[in-house]
Amino acid sequence: MLAFGANQASLLLAAGAGFLSLGTFIFNYFIRGEKLAQNYVRKQLEQRRANRENEIVAIRDEFRRINDKDGEQAALELHQAYQKFKSFLQARETKSASMQSMRLHILAEDTYFQGVEVLRTAAEITCALREINAEKLQREVQDWQKQLQKLRDTESNRESSALERRIELNQQRLDSYRQRQSALAELLAEAEACEASLEEAYMQFAGAESAVALPKSNVDNAITRLETAVAAARRVETRIRKMSAADDIYLAASEKAN
């Protein structure tokens, strides 16, 4: 037991939910009591949910607009998995609110929102890929390589150098295209992992809807799955965003040169 009677789960909830004010939570918990602290957390969740509720719809619409069935399906399944687990947790809160169930609710939202961020990045990359005509770039490289061979036979160094530079820039654009294709596959896999962690967390409590308290081992398993999914998806998304920013510089240089 910690000072003033605060339990570890309560403080973990406050610290783990980075979007909440830890100071405000502590004031509510220690000065005004756990019930008011729960109300504070619930209001913060509702505000965050209201700010983000239309994002997944917009992302699904974007995937539909560019005719990407995989992305559209990923967005739909992520939303469905979250809604199912959220409904279960909300039903429990109406019967017996606890900091334990609220922590699960926060982690479920973190997982869902991270999945949404991953899919937003995936939609952006998909749009970027649609703007690149990889077949045309490859044909140009092949044509220039043939021209380059002829120029080398005539020892025209200046024209050869110009063609070599154009081939190099096109190859950079093709490399960027392939890297973005790989990144897109990674992002969709992470979105699926977020969806799966929400499904698995929900299954941890199958048949426990009417239980007075959720089994601790099941809660711990659900928390671990959700936290792992969020951390992995965040790492991948951060790395790919950095990679995309670097790629944009190469693409801009290639377009100017051509």
TAHU-V240484 format. One record per residue. N is the residue number from 1. PHI is phi in whole degrees, -180 to 180 (999 if undefined). OMEGA is omega as a letter, one per 30 degrees, with the letter a starting at -180 (NA if undefined). NEAR is the number of other C-alpha atoms within 10 Angstrom. Layout:
# TAHU-V240484
n=N phi=PHI omega=OMEGA near=NEAR
n=N phi=PHI omega=OMEGA near=NEAR
This chain:
# TAHU-V240484
n=1 phi=999 omega=a near=7
n=2 phi=-91 omega=a near=8
n=3 phi=-58 omega=l near=7
n=4 phi=64 omega=l near=9
n=5 phi=83 omega=l near=9
n=6 phi=-73 omega=l near=15
n=7 phi=-94 omega=a near=12
n=8 phi=-63 omega=a near=10
n=9 phi=-60 omega=a near=13
n=10 phi=-65 omega=a near=21
n=11 phi=-72 omega=l near=17
n=12 phi=-63 omega=l near=13
n=13 phi=-61 omega=a near=22
n=14 phi=-65 omega=a near=22
n=15 phi=-72 omega=a near=15
n=16 phi=-72 omega=a near=15
n=17 phi=-88 omega=a near=17
n=18 phi=-59 omega=a near=11
n=19 phi=-79 omega=a near=13
n=20 phi=-91 omega=l near=17
n=21 phi=-84 omega=a near=14
n=22 phi=-63 omega=l near=16
n=23 phi=-62 omega=l near=11
n=24 phi=-66 omega=l near=13
n=25 phi=-62 omega=a near=23
n=26 phi=-62 omega=l near=18
n=27 phi=-60 omega=a near=13
n=28 phi=-63 omega=a near=19
n=29 phi=-73 omega=a near=21
n=30 phi=-77 omega=a near=15
n=31 phi=-91 omega=a near=12
n=32 phi=-110 omega=l near=12
n=33 phi=106 omega=a near=13
n=34 phi=-64 omega=a near=18
n=35 phi=-60 omega=l near=13
n=36 phi=-70 omega=l near=16
n=37 phi=-64 omega=l near=22
n=38 phi=-62 omega=l near=19
n=39 phi=-63 omega=l near=13
n=40 phi=-63 omega=l near=17
n=41 phi=-61 omega=a near=23
n=42 phi=-62 omega=l near=15
n=43 phi=-64 omega=l near=12
n=44 phi=-65 omega=l near=16
n=45 phi=-61 omega=a near=19
n=46 phi=-63 omega=l near=11
n=47 phi=-66 omega=l near=12
n=48 phi=-64 omega=a near=15
n=49 phi=-64 omega=a near=13
n=50 phi=-64 omega=a near=10
n=51 phi=-71 omega=a near=10
n=52 phi=-116 omega=a near=13
n=53 phi=-63 omega=a near=12
n=54 phi=-93 omega=a near=10
n=55 phi=-65 omega=a near=14
n=56 phi=-66 omega=l near=22
n=57 phi=-66 omega=l near=15
n=58 phi=-63 omega=l near=13
n=59 phi=-69 omega=l near=23
n=60 phi=-60 omega=l near=21
n=61 phi=-63 omega=l near=14
n=62 phi=-67 omega=l near=19
n=63 phi=-63 omega=l near=25
n=64 phi=-66 omega=a near=15
n=65 phi=-62 omega=a near=11
n=66 phi=-94 omega=l near=14
n=67 phi=59 omega=l near=11
n=68 phi=-107 omega=a near=15
n=69 phi=-67 omega=a near=13
n=70 phi=-63 omega=l near=12
n=71 phi=-65 omega=l near=25
n=72 phi=-61 omega=l near=22
n=73 phi=-67 omega=l near=14
n=74 phi=-62 omega=l near=21
n=75 phi=-65 omega=l near=26
n=76 phi=-63 omega=a near=16
n=77 phi=-69 omega=l near=16
n=78 phi=-62 omega=a near=26
n=79 phi=-64 omega=a near=19
n=80 phi=-65 omega=l near=15
n=81 phi=-63 omega=l near=21
n=82 phi=-66 omega=a near=23
n=83 phi=-61 omega=a near=16
n=84 phi=-65 omega=a near=13
n=85 phi=-69 omega=l near=22
n=86 phi=-62 omega=a near=19
n=87 phi=-62 omega=l near=12
n=88 phi=-62 omega=a near=17
n=89 phi=-67 omega=l near=20
n=90 phi=-65 omega=l near=15
n=91 phi=-63 omega=l near=14
n=92 phi=-68 omega=a near=21
n=93 phi=-63 omega=l near=15
n=94 phi=-70 omega=l near=8
n=95 phi=-88 omega=a near=10
n=96 phi=-155 omega=a near=12
n=97 phi=-68 omega=l near=16
n=98 phi=-148 omega=l near=16
n=99 phi=-66 omega=l near=21
n=100 phi=-62 omega=a near=16
n=101 phi=-69 omega=l near=19
n=102 phi=-70 omega=l near=21
n=103 phi=-65 omega=l near=21
n=104 phi=-60 omega=a near=21
n=105 phi=-63 omega=l near=21
n=106 phi=-63 omega=l near=22
n=107 phi=-67 omega=l near=23
n=108 phi=-63 omega=l near=28
n=109 phi=-68 omega=l near=21
n=110 phi=-59 omega=l near=20
n=111 phi=-65 omega=l near=29
n=112 phi=-63 omega=a near=26
n=113 phi=-66 omega=l near=23
n=114 phi=-67 omega=l near=22
n=115 phi=-61 omega=l near=30
n=116 phi=-63 omega=l near=22
n=117 phi=-62 omega=l near=20
n=118 phi=-62 omega=a near=25
n=119 phi=-70 omega=l near=28
n=120 phi=-64 omega=l near=23
n=121 phi=-62 omega=l near=22
n=122 phi=-62 omega=l near=26
n=123 phi=-65 omega=l near=23
n=124 phi=-63 omega=a near=14
n=125 phi=-67 omega=l near=21
n=126 phi=-60 omega=l near=19
n=127 phi=-62 omega=l near=15
n=128 phi=-64 omega=l near=13
n=129 phi=-64 omega=a near=17
n=130 phi=-67 omega=a near=11
n=131 phi=-86 omega=a near=9
n=132 phi=-106 omega=l near=14
n=133 phi=-93 omega=a near=12
n=134 phi=-64 omega=l near=17
n=135 phi=-63 omega=l near=10
n=136 phi=-65 omega=l near=11
n=137 phi=-61 omega=a near=17
n=138 phi=-67 omega=l near=16
n=139 phi=-63 omega=l near=11
n=140 phi=-61 omega=l near=15
n=141 phi=-60 omega=a near=21
n=142 phi=-63 omega=l near=13
n=143 phi=-65 omega=a near=12
n=144 phi=-67 omega=l near=17
n=145 phi=-64 omega=l near=16
n=146 phi=-66 omega=l near=11
n=147 phi=-62 omega=a near=15
n=148 phi=-63 omega=l near=21
n=149 phi=-63 omega=l near=12
n=150 phi=-66 omega=l near=13
n=151 phi=-65 omega=l near=17
n=152 phi=-64 omega=l near=12
n=153 phi=-66 omega=a near=9
n=154 phi=-99 omega=l near=10
n=155 phi=60 omega=l near=11
n=156 phi=-92 omega=a near=12
n=157 phi=-67 omega=a near=12
n=158 phi=-64 omega=a near=9
n=159 phi=-66 omega=l near=14
n=160 phi=-62 omega=l near=20
n=161 phi=-63 omega=l near=13
n=162 phi=-64 omega=l near=12
n=163 phi=-67 omega=l near=18
n=164 phi=-60 omega=l near=15
n=165 phi=-68 omega=l near=15
n=166 phi=-65 omega=l near=18
n=167 phi=-63 omega=a near=21
n=168 phi=-61 omega=a near=14
n=169 phi=-67 omega=l near=22
n=170 phi=-65 omega=l near=23
n=171 phi=-64 omega=l near=16
n=172 phi=-62 omega=l near=17
n=173 phi=-66 omega=l near=25
n=174 phi=-67 omega=l near=20
n=175 phi=-63 omega=l near=14
n=176 phi=-62 omega=l near=20
n=177 phi=-60 omega=a near=21
n=178 phi=-67 omega=l near=14
n=179 phi=-63 omega=l near=16
n=180 phi=-69 omega=l near=21
n=181 phi=-62 omega=l near=15
n=182 phi=-65 omega=l near=12
n=183 phi=-63 omega=l near=22
n=184 phi=-61 omega=l near=23
n=185 phi=-62 omega=l near=12
n=186 phi=-63 omega=a near=18
n=187 phi=-64 omega=l near=25
n=188 phi=-65 omega=l near=22
n=189 phi=-66 omega=l near=15
n=190 phi=-70 omega=l near=23
n=191 phi=-62 omega=l near=28
n=192 phi=-66 omega=l near=20
n=193 phi=-66 omega=l near=22
n=194 phi=-64 omega=l near=32
n=195 phi=-61 omega=a near=26
n=196 phi=-63 omega=a near=19
n=197 phi=-66 omega=l near=27
n=198 phi=-68 omega=l near=30
n=199 phi=-63 omega=a near=18
n=200 phi=-67 omega=l near=18
n=201 phi=-63 omega=l near=24
n=202 phi=-62 omega=a near=20
n=203 phi=-67 omega=l near=14
n=204 phi=-60 omega=a near=18
n=205 phi=-116 omega=l near=18
n=206 phi=-60 omega=a near=10
n=207 phi=87 omega=a near=8
n=208 phi=-106 omega=a near=14
n=209 phi=-59 omega=a near=13
n=210 phi=-99 omega=a near=10
n=211 phi=-66 omega=l near=11
n=212 phi=-64 omega=l near=10
n=213 phi=-132 omega=l near=13
n=214 phi=-72 omega=l near=16
n=215 phi=-58 omega=a near=12
n=216 phi=-60 omega=a near=10
n=217 phi=-63 omega=l near=10
n=218 phi=-68 omega=l near=15
n=219 phi=-62 omega=a near=18
n=220 phi=-62 omega=l near=14
n=221 phi=-64 omega=a near=14
n=222 phi=-63 omega=a near=24
n=223 phi=-62 omega=a near=18
n=224 phi=-62 omega=a near=14
n=225 phi=-62 omega=a near=20
n=226 phi=-67 omega=a near=26
n=227 phi=-63 omega=l near=18
n=228 phi=-64 omega=a near=16
n=229 phi=-64 omega=a near=25
n=230 phi=-64 omega=a near=23
n=231 phi=-63 omega=a near=12
n=232 phi=-65 omega=a near=14
n=233 phi=-64 omega=a near=24
n=234 phi=-66 omega=l near=18
n=235 phi=-62 omega=a near=10
n=236 phi=-63 omega=a near=15
n=237 phi=-63 omega=l near=23
n=238 phi=-62 omega=a near=13
n=239 phi=-63 omega=a near=11
n=240 phi=-72 omega=l near=23
n=241 phi=-64 omega=l near=14
n=242 phi=-65 omega=l near=10
n=243 phi=-62 omega=a near=15
n=244 phi=-65 omega=l near=18
n=245 phi=-63 omega=l near=10
n=246 phi=-68 omega=l near=12
n=247 phi=-62 omega=a near=19
n=248 phi=-60 omega=l near=14
n=249 phi=-64 omega=l near=10
n=250 phi=-64 omega=a near=15
n=251 phi=-64 omega=l near=19
n=252 phi=-64 omega=l near=11
n=253 phi=-65 omega=l near=14
n=254 phi=-65 omega=a near=18
n=255 phi=-65 omega=l near=11
n=256 phi=-67 omega=a near=8
n=257 phi=-69 omega=a near=11
n=258 phi=-90 omega=NA near=9
